[in-house]
Amino acid sequence: MKLGKIEAKAAVVKKLSHEVGQGRLYKTLCKVLESLCNEAPSALAIYHPSKLNHDALIQAQSRALLHLYLKARFGLVSFSDREKFVTDGPSDGGIDAFFIDENTKRIHILQAKFRANAKNFSETSITNSELLKMDVARILKGQKKDEQGNSYNDKIIKNLQKAIQNLTHIARYDIKVVILGNTNKITKSNLVKLVDGYDVDEFPHNRIYSDLLFPVVNGTYFSEPDLSIEINLANAGQTHLDYDVKAREQKANIKLLFVPTKEIGRIMHKYKNSVLQYNPRSFLELSGNAVNKDIEASVKLNSSNEFALFNNGVTIISDQTAVNSNTAKADKAQIILRSPQLVNGGQTAFTLGRIYEDCEKKNDFSVFKGKEVLLRVITFVAKQTLTNTASRLKLLGDISKASNSQTKVDESDRRSNDLIQMRLQKHFFDEHGLYYERKKGEFSDGLHSKYINEDSLVNRDKLIRVCLAGDYKISQARSSITKFYQPDELEALLKVKDIAKYAYGYEALQLIEILRKLKPVTPGDRYNTKMYGQGLRYGQYAMLAVCINNGLPKAISADKALQTLSAQWISFETSVSKKRSNIGYKIGNGFDYANYYKGSTVGADLKAYSFKI
C-alpha cells in the first residue's frame, strides 16, 4: 500500500532531518579531530597538513580518529600517551594502532578509515582489499617482514611486537581487531576471515558518534565497559561488612568498608563525569557549588581521623567487586570495581577531588594521611550489564534518588536518569545531532572546548514547554513547570513516540526566540507588534503550538512554517478579540492579550482558527 501524500512528505522530511543531524555530528567530529591534531607537537608534521592538501588532511583526521578511540575508550588524555600506540605509516602491515589492556587481558588491534564528507562517512564501506592488508597473524607471531619480504616499520617491531613480548602470562590475553569505519558490505563471517580469524569489534559511523564522540563532548571518558578502578586500602587486616539482598528481581551484594580519602579524591579528580552517570548532578554542577567547608576543614585542619566519624560516606554502584589483600605489598590491599558509578556522596567526593588537585600541584599529599571515608559498594550479581536492562536502570535511578534525598537536589535533576530522559537524549543525538541536557552542565567539556555551541543544546525545561505547547496547553507552557518533573506527570507528558515532534517544536521555539530578539522594524516597537500583533510579546507559545500542529503534519520545515503562520497572527488576534467566549478580556475598545494568552480559551481558539499553510 502506497503512502498518502502527507505521509510521503513526512517520510522525506524525516530523512532530510536525519541527514541534517548526521551533518551536525560529522561537523562536531571534525572539530574534535582537529583539536586532537592540534595537541600534536609542531615537529609531527603529519598532524598539521596544509588546508589545501586534501589527501594529507584525510590522513591526519584518520590518525586523529585513532587518538579519539584511545581517549574515549581508555582515558588516555595526553597526546604523548596515545601517540606511542599509533603505528600508522608506510609498512605498517595494515595495523594503524594498538592498545594492550592489562585489566581485561585484551590486545586491541586498530584500523581506521575517515571520509571527506558526512555522506561518505556514513555510507562508504571499507573494502575487502583494505582489510586484506592487515597482517595481524604474521605480526602477532613475531614476523619482521611481510610476504613480499619487506620489513615492517619500527613502530610495529619496536612498539607493538616488543610490548607483546614483554607481557607476562600472554596466554591469558585475547585479541580483538577494531575496525573504525563502515563494514556494512562485508558479512560478519567474511570479516573474521579477512582479519585472520580474530574476533572483530566494528565501529561504523553511528557507533563512532555514540561511543566515541558523545563521551568526549560530555566528559564521560573511560567509557570502556570493562573499566576497572583500583582503590588501595591502608589497612589490609580490616574487616568489611558483606551482605546480600534481593530487590525487584535484582540480586545485589553490599560491601561496607573504610577507604583512604586520598583514593576517593583521586578517582573524582581523574574520572569526573564518567563516574557520575547515575548521579543527579554533573561534575560542573558540583563545581558550581562552594566547596563544602566542613568537609574541607575535617581533612585539612585535623591530623587524626575525625573524617571517618563526621562524614556519611559515598555510595558506588559496580558491576563486579573484589577485595584482595594479596597484593605483595605490606599493609596494602585493593578493591577492584568494574564500571563504577558514584550515586551518593558527590559533594564529599568532589571536595576530596579538589583537595587532591591542590596536592597534585604541590606534589604533597600529606594532608590525606591517616584519613578515611566510609564506602558503600552495591554490586549487581546477575550477568546483565547496567546499560541493557530496563529494570536495573529503574532500580539504579531509585537508589540514586533515595541516596540523595538528604541534600537539596532539584526534582528536575533527580529525574535526570529516568528512562524517558535517556531515550530523549539518545534520540536527539542519533537523529538530530543535538545534545539534550538531562542534568545541568553535563556538556560543559564540549562547550569549553568549542566542539559544540549553545545552539546545539536542548534545554530540558524548554523541552517541557514545547511539549505543553504541542498539546495546546498554552497557559501551562508559560507558567512554572516544576510539577511536571514529578514521576507520574513526566511520564504522562513525555512520550517516546512523539520525540520527532519535540525536535521539530524545539527548532521552532529557537526560531521564535530569535525573532523576539531582532531589532524592531519600527523604533520603539520592541516586539514588532505591527507585524505580529502581540504574538511575540505574550503569545510565543501559542505561535509555537500552531507551528507544531500545522507545519509538522504537512511536512513543512519549521522556519517556513513560522514565516507563513506568523504573517497571519494579526488576523488571528483580530478574530479572537471578537469572540463571545473572550468577552472577559475586553478593556473598553481594547483587548487584554497579556491575560488572554494565560487564559483557558486560547488553546481552543488556536484549534478552531483556519490557519493557511
VOGU-3710 file (C-alpha; in Angstrom, 3 decimals, decimal comma):
1> mklgkieaka> 0,000/0,000/0,000  1,398/3,376/-1,041  1,844/6,119/1,491  -0,512/9,063/1,197  0,847/12,405/0,132  1,204/13,696/3,691  2,861/10,503/4,906  5,200/10,522/1,916  6,147/14,145/2,592  6,667/13,347/6,268
11> avvkklshev> 8,981/10,469/5,331  11,001/12,811/3,116  11,234/15,445/5,874  12,268/12,793/8,390  15,007/11,614/6,034  16,190/15,178/5,458  16,080/15,851/9,201  18,215/12,758/9,789  20,686/13,898/7,140  20,905/17,331/8,794
21> gqgrlyktlc> 21,537/15,573/12,110  24,281/13,448/10,549  25,808/16,618/9,140  25,858/18,204/12,604  27,504/15,118/14,098  30,116/14,942/11,345  30,910/18,640/11,789  31,354/18,153/15,541  33,516/15,083/14,936  35,737/17,125/12,610
31> kvleslcnea> 36,138/19,778/15,319  37,165/17,128/17,845  39,629/15,539/15,402  41,101/18,956/14,579  41,524/19,630/18,296  43,317/16,297/18,735  45,611/17,131/15,810  46,407/20,494/17,406  47,632/18,675/20,522  50,474/17,193/18,462
41> psalaiyhps> 53,897/18,847/18,642  54,666/21,010/15,613  57,506/18,623/14,738  54,933/15,933/13,898  54,004/17,493/10,571  51,619/14,681/9,659  49,099/16,157/12,146  49,487/19,687/10,726  48,888/19,418/6,976  48,152/22,296/4,657
51> klnhdaliqa> 44,449/23,047/4,347  44,934/22,832/0,573  46,271/19,262/0,694  43,078/17,184/0,695  44,721/13,746/0,977  47,003/14,861/3,800  44,014/16,290/5,691  42,162/12,961/5,455  45,277/11,123/6,644  45,624/13,459/9,629
61> qsrallhlyl> 41,937/13,009/10,507  42,257/9,219/10,249  45,156/9,294/12,704  43,218/11,634/14,979  40,333/9,135/14,885  42,737/6,577/16,402  43,518/9,119/19,143  39,803/9,631/19,733  39,318/5,883/20,232  42,236/5,678/22,678
71> karfglvsfs> 40,993/8,729/24,575  37,323/7,796/24,781  37,766/4,078/25,477  40,828/4,040/27,691  41,079/7,549/29,083  44,460/8,390/27,550  44,175/12,150/27,897  47,753/13,080/26,995  48,713/13,175/23,309  52,083/11,536/24,019
81> drekfvtdgp> 50,402/8,722/25,955  48,258/7,964/22,897  50,806/8,524/20,143  53,076/5,742/21,350  50,336/3,258/20,398  49,950/4,634/16,842  51,742/2,516/14,211  50,186/4,037/11,081  52,580/4,749/8,250  54,469/3,025/5,444
91> sdggidaffi> 54,996/-0,719/6,030  52,572/-0,840/8,961  51,140/-4,215/7,947  47,676/-2,715/7,789  47,735/-2,031/11,538  47,151/1,644/12,366  47,355/1,425/16,168  47,133/-0,940/19,119  46,397/-0,941/22,819  47,092/-3,546/25,475
101> dentkrihil> 44,543/-3,526/28,300  46,150/-5,277/31,241  42,947/-5,113/33,305  40,810/-7,044/30,836  43,741/-9,015/29,373  42,951/-7,914/25,835  45,106/-6,714/22,943  43,280/-4,268/20,658  44,488/-4,052/17,038  43,088/-0,997/15,199
111> qakfranakn> 42,430/0,118/11,662  40,687/3,437/10,923  39,173/4,960/7,780  37,953/8,549/7,749  35,937/10,062/4,875  35,893/13,533/3,369  32,215/14,395/3,994  29,255/13,358/6,137  27,572/11,353/3,384  30,666/9,290/2,579
121> fsetsitnse> 31,463/8,853/6,264  28,030/7,342/6,890  27,706/5,333/3,683  31,115/4,312/2,280  32,283/0,897/3,432  35,791/-0,392/3,977  36,717/-2,736/1,128  37,915/-6,335/1,251  41,270/-5,311/-0,198  41,803/-2,756/2,586
131> llkmdvaril> 41,220/-5,399/5,237  43,360/-7,976/3,447  46,316/-5,638/4,000  46,110/-6,364/7,735  48,907/-8,841/8,542  47,567/-9,427/12,041  48,601/-13,070/12,362  52,098/-12,575/10,914  52,855/-9,603/13,138  51,492/-11,199/16,304
141> kgqkkdeqgn> 53,556/-14,315/15,610  56,679/-12,158/15,609  57,387/-11,973/11,869  59,525/-8,939/10,993  58,691/-8,912/7,266  55,597/-9,241/5,121  55,075/-11,959/2,485  56,979/-9,907/-0,096  59,992/-9,684/2,183  59,503/-6,017/3,097
151> syndkiiknl> 60,346/-5,142/6,697  57,595/-3,782/8,927  58,182/-0,290/10,305  59,862/0,366/13,642  56,580/1,170/15,392  55,300/-2,311/14,570  58,545/-4,042/15,579  59,756/-1,894/18,484  56,401/-0,789/19,923  53,732/-3,408/19,186
161> qkaiqnlthi> 55,775/-6,615/18,988  58,069/-5,664/21,861  55,131/-4,707/24,078  53,557/-8,113/23,486  56,873/-9,888/24,095  57,159/-8,159/27,469  53,761/-9,366/28,649  53,700/-11,976/31,389  51,091/-14,735/31,067  50,500/-13,894/27,403
171> arydikvvil> 48,243/-16,958/27,137  45,660/-15,127/29,235  45,281/-12,358/26,647  42,810/-12,449/23,794  42,996/-10,474/20,545  40,359/-8,095/19,247  40,594/-6,380/15,871  38,864/-2,977/15,991  37,605/-1,503/12,706  36,867/2,236/12,862
181> gntnkitksn> 34,738/2,558/9,748  31,732/1,086/7,994  31,785/-2,637/7,202  28,157/-2,893/6,087  29,040/-4,528/2,756  31,002/-7,354/4,403  29,318/-10,203/6,274  30,439/-10,929/9,814  31,878/-14,329/8,862  33,826/-12,872/5,935
191> lvklvdgydv> 35,038/-10,032/8,117  36,577/-12,501/10,568  38,215/-14,394/7,701  39,703/-11,185/6,306  41,476/-10,448/9,604  42,998/-13,897/10,038  40,138/-15,303/12,116  40,403/-12,931/15,077  37,381/-11,509/16,890  36,232/-8,200/15,364
201> defphnriys> 34,770/-5,142/17,072  33,079/-2,932/14,461  32,731/0,825/14,849  30,571/2,060/11,946  29,790/5,782/11,690  26,842/5,708/14,109  28,851/3,908/16,788  31,779/6,303/16,337  29,315/9,098/17,050  27,605/7,450/20,027
211> dllfpvvngt> 30,503/5,598/21,687  33,460/7,866/20,905  32,230/11,374/20,055  29,453/11,671/22,650  31,647/10,672/25,638  34,227/13,307/24,685  31,600/16,041/24,330  30,003/15,334/27,707  33,202/14,446/29,551  32,496/10,766/30,141
221> yfsepdlsie> 35,876/9,416/29,063  36,753/5,922/30,127  33,553/4,621/28,551  35,152/1,207/28,036  32,569/-1,132/29,604  35,305/-3,253/31,214  36,868/-0,294/33,033  38,242/-1,239/36,438  39,345/1,131/39,200  41,731/0,065/41,909
231> inlanagqth> 41,473/1,542/45,398  44,355/0,976/47,762  43,307/0,138/51,298  45,522/1,394/54,097  44,727/-1,446/56,442  44,880/-4,876/54,828  43,731/-6,534/58,013  40,497/-4,606/58,335  37,190/-6,421/58,003  34,345/-5,309/55,806
241> ldydvkareq> 30,639/-5,937/56,043  29,353/-8,211/53,296  25,589/-8,511/52,822  23,401/-9,975/50,051  19,967/-8,557/49,212  17,260/-9,080/46,600  15,205/-6,149/45,312  12,790/-6,116/42,352  14,141/-9,315/40,861  17,688/-7,976/41,085
251> kanikllfvp> 20,206/-9,714/43,314  22,766/-7,386/44,826  25,689/-7,546/47,214  26,524/-4,686/49,587  30,004/-4,114/50,954  30,794/-1,552/53,645  34,405/-0,582/54,323  36,618/2,390/55,065  38,996/3,571/52,358  41,602/6,365/52,262
261> tkeigrimhk> 40,169/9,791/51,454  43,064/10,253/49,028  41,777/7,415/46,832  38,256/8,863/46,570  39,800/12,250/45,746  41,993/10,681/43,077  39,046/8,911/41,443  36,877/12,034/41,344  39,715/14,234/40,078  40,551/11,805/37,271
271> yknsvlqynp> 37,207/10,442/36,133  34,767/13,325/36,777  31,511/12,801/34,804  32,470/9,226/33,917  31,613/8,103/37,438  28,575/10,403/37,751  26,342/8,991/35,007  23,707/7,844/37,527  24,204/10,745/39,920  21,603/13,543/39,654
281> rsflelsgna> 24,421/16,096/39,480  27,089/16,616/36,848  30,685/17,499/37,706  30,144/21,108/36,586  27,072/21,472/38,803  29,073/20,187/41,769  31,885/22,599/40,899  29,347/25,434/40,751  28,703/24,940/44,452  31,123/26,232/47,036
291> vnkdieasvk> 33,484/23,506/48,203  31,957/22,153/51,389  33,935/23,985/54,058  33,195/21,436/56,769  34,392/18,557/54,600  37,484/20,509/53,590  38,261/21,514/57,173  37,918/17,984/58,544  40,625/16,879/56,097  42,950/19,875/56,193
301> lnssnefalf> 42,725/21,002/59,814  42,743/17,667/61,627  45,743/15,404/61,897  43,688/12,448/63,147  40,784/10,570/61,571  37,737/12,658/62,583  36,647/12,488/58,956  35,564/8,861/59,381  33,264/9,959/62,231  31,797/13,142/60,755
311> nngvtiisdq> 31,156/12,163/57,131  28,288/9,979/55,860  30,494/8,487/53,153  29,960/7,705/49,484  27,942/5,068/47,623  29,202/3,429/44,432  27,383/1,037/42,096  29,591/-1,599/40,475  29,130/-4,455/38,010  31,764/-6,566/39,751
321> tavnsntaka> 33,585/-6,041/43,036  36,553/-7,867/44,523  38,540/-7,192/47,695  42,034/-8,643/47,760  44,731/-8,325/50,422  47,235/-10,463/48,489  48,978/-7,527/46,846  52,571/-8,440/47,795  52,758/-5,006/49,444  52,995/-4,546/53,180
331> dkaqiilrsp> 49,813/-3,152/54,730  48,160/-2,770/51,370  45,025/-4,266/49,888  42,815/-3,477/46,937  39,182/-3,295/45,999  38,562/-3,583/42,271  35,356/-2,076/40,887  34,129/-2,742/37,362  32,120/0,001/35,619  31,812/2,008/38,861
341> qlvnggqtaf> 29,246/4,800/39,228  29,030/7,167/42,185  25,363/7,625/43,132  25,688/9,341/46,509  28,288/11,429/48,272  29,059/13,555/45,231  29,790/16,667/47,295  32,160/14,691/49,511  33,913/13,143/46,513  34,057/16,480/44,696
351> tlgriyedce> 35,624/18,254/47,695  38,165/15,460/48,129  38,875/15,722/44,397  39,584/19,438/44,685  41,903/18,842/47,645  43,641/16,110/45,629  44,090/18,538/42,711  45,753/21,078/45,019  48,011/18,395/46,477  48,994/17,190/42,997
361> kkndfsvfkg> 50,116/20,687/42,020  52,321/20,838/45,130  53,295/17,156/44,907  52,441/16,855/48,593  49,612/14,532/49,695  50,411/14,510/53,413  47,102/16,210/54,211  45,318/12,915/53,443  47,487/10,799/55,746  45,507/8,605/58,137
371> kevllrvitf> 42,093/9,892/56,991  39,438/7,523/55,765  35,895/7,674/54,420  33,084/5,127/54,553  32,492/3,445/51,192  29,326/1,538/50,394  29,588/-0,592/47,257  26,436/-2,061/45,723  27,177/-4,817/43,208  24,543/-6,393/40,965
381> vakqtltnta> 25,400/-10,074/40,800  23,284/-11,038/37,764  25,097/-11,258/34,421  23,207/-8,429/32,705  25,033/-5,160/32,173  23,811/-1,941/33,732  23,043/-0,375/30,381  20,989/-3,196/28,861  18,373/-3,906/31,496  15,418/-1,532/31,899
391> srlkllgdis> 14,508/-2,879/35,344  18,051/-2,381/36,552  18,104/1,182/35,209  14,883/1,879/37,088  16,349/0,452/40,289  19,551/2,447/39,776  17,543/5,627/39,399  15,581/4,894/42,552  18,765/4,152/44,513  20,229/7,448/43,346
401> kasnsqtkvd> 17,065/9,380/44,240  16,793/7,763/47,682  20,502/8,220/48,398  20,346/11,909/47,520  17,146/12,713/49,398  19,053/14,127/52,381  20,541/17,028/50,390  18,856/19,668/48,272  18,570/18,343/44,743  16,177/19,886/42,232
411> esdrrsndli> 13,458/17,451/41,207  14,446/18,082/37,592  17,942/16,793/38,427  16,509/13,904/40,406  14,534/12,818/37,327  17,596/13,033/35,051  18,133/9,265/34,956  14,552/8,309/34,169  14,336/6,009/31,159  12,364/8,542/29,107
421> qmrlqkhffd> 15,095/11,139/29,734  17,786/8,758/28,489  15,730/7,888/25,418  15,197/11,558/24,664  18,908/12,211/24,902  19,745/9,278/22,638  17,141/10,227/20,021  18,108/13,894/19,876  21,738/12,874/19,435  21,287/9,975/16,994
431> ehglyyerkk> 18,631/11,536/14,765  19,203/15,279/15,046  22,810/15,721/16,181  21,579/17,694/19,212  22,504/17,356/22,878  19,606/17,001/25,311  20,841/18,154/28,704  19,403/15,692/31,220  21,271/17,400/34,042  22,853/20,814/34,285
441> gefsdglhsk> 26,340/21,213/32,913  26,841/17,706/31,544  28,119/19,075/28,200  30,424/21,675/29,736  33,502/19,896/28,341  32,168/20,148/24,783  31,227/23,804/25,224  34,536/24,704/26,854  36,493/23,003/24,060  34,213/24,645/21,460
451> yinedslvnr> 33,240/21,289/19,950  29,613/22,416/20,220  27,847/25,718/20,876  24,806/26,648/22,934  22,543/26,249/19,889  23,343/22,517/19,871  21,948/22,040/23,388  18,364/21,037/24,120  17,320/22,590/27,420  15,090/20,239/29,434
461> dklirvclag> 12,846/22,999/30,829  12,263/24,456/27,377  11,512/20,989/26,036  8,722/20,541/28,568  7,267/23,873/27,462  7,473/22,650/23,855  5,551/19,504/24,825  2,853/21,543/26,557  2,550/23,940/23,627  2,278/20,981/21,245
471> dykisqarss> -0,772/19,859/23,221  -2,259/23,419/23,066  -1,688/23,883/26,816  -0,538/27,447/26,303  -1,094/28,840/29,784  0,786/25,896/31,328  3,663/26,374/28,888  4,005/29,952/30,163  3,787/29,009/33,858  6,056/27,223/36,315
481> itkfyqpdel> 6,833/23,687/35,138  8,210/22,309/38,419  5,264/19,966/38,914  5,940/18,235/35,591  9,130/16,712/36,998  7,057/14,538/39,305  7,168/10,884/38,145  3,564/10,466/37,001  3,420/13,916/35,385  6,682/13,486/33,472
491> eallkvkdia> 5,776/10,039/32,151  2,346/11,268/31,075  3,771/14,313/29,288  6,865/12,953/27,527  6,226/10,146/25,061  8,890/8,320/23,082  6,656/8,118/20,007  6,486/11,945/19,887  10,218/12,661/20,081  10,328/13,756/16,405
501> kyaygyealq> 7,520/16,195/17,219  9,500/17,586/20,166  12,594/18,055/17,993  10,548/19,961/15,395  8,939/22,079/18,109  12,265/22,815/19,761  13,658/24,101/16,480  10,562/26,270/16,021  10,947/27,662/19,560  14,566/28,604/18,839
511> lieilrklkp> 13,417/30,483/15,727  10,714/32,292/17,710  13,305/33,312/20,316  15,499/34,708/17,531  12,531/36,699/16,201  11,904/38,144/19,670  15,495/39,400/19,860  15,590/41,039/16,440  15,934/44,791/16,193  12,466/46,370/15,813
521> vtpgdryntk> 11,498/47,412/12,301  9,801/50,483/13,793  11,820/52,235/16,527  10,187/51,663/19,935  8,099/48,714/18,702  10,062/46,204/20,815  8,199/43,050/19,718  7,313/44,175/16,183  3,622/44,322/17,023  2,825/45,961/13,685
531> mygqglrygq> 3,905/42,725/12,001  2,996/40,042/14,574  0,438/41,662/16,890  1,053/40,533/20,486  2,305/37,120/19,320  5,958/37,640/20,124  5,287/39,633/23,284  2,778/37,378/25,042  1,873/34,590/22,648  5,155/32,910/21,731
541> yamlavcinn> 3,892/29,506/22,937  0,663/29,998/21,013  2,754/30,621/17,893  4,754/27,525/18,723  1,595/25,398/19,083  0,409/26,478/15,636  3,805/25,725/14,041  3,951/22,241/15,573  0,378/21,273/14,760  0,181/22,827/11,301
551> glpkaisadk> 3,711/22,698/9,954  4,825/19,213/11,023  1,796/17,224/9,750  2,194/18,874/6,338  5,946/18,215/6,318  6,864/21,902/6,107  10,152/22,984/7,651  9,932/24,829/10,956  11,369/28,068/9,589  8,953/28,163/6,634
561> alqtlsaqwi> 6,003/27,231/8,872  6,847/30,041/11,295  7,261/32,557/8,485  3,900/31,632/6,922  1,885/31,342/10,138  3,295/34,390/11,941  2,232/36,547/8,981  -1,393/35,610/9,840  -1,117/36,463/13,529  -2,747/39,891/13,490
571> sfetsvskkr> -5,725/38,372/11,658  -5,928/35,613/14,285  -5,875/38,105/17,160  -8,496/40,309/15,473  -10,735/37,246/15,104  -10,449/36,009/18,703  -10,934/39,511/20,138  -14,478/39,460/18,688  -15,482/36,054/20,084  -18,139/35,952/22,805
581> snigykigng> -16,050/33,420/24,762  -13,341/36,069/25,166  -15,556/38,951/26,298  -13,884/38,852/29,707  -10,669/40,136/28,137  -12,301/43,263/26,701  -10,976/46,529/28,122  -13,060/49,343/26,664  -12,190/49,337/22,978  -9,047/47,330/23,624
591> fdyanyykgs> -8,237/43,696/24,383  -6,146/42,271/27,259  -3,781/39,993/25,310  -1,427/39,647/28,293  -4,057/37,719/30,237  -5,683/36,151/27,172  -2,516/34,161/26,441  -2,530/32,997/30,087  -6,225/32,090/29,926  -8,289/28,978/29,273
601> tvgadlkays> -9,717/29,823/25,822  -6,565/30,330/23,773  -5,987/26,606/23,089  -9,470/26,088/21,649  -9,173/29,309/19,623  -5,929/28,135/18,042  -7,502/24,810/17,075  -10,606/26,487/15,647  -8,879/29,166/13,580  -8,197/28,262/9,948
611> fki> -4,513/28,976/9,539  -3,406/28,684/5,923  -0,190/26,859/5,229
//
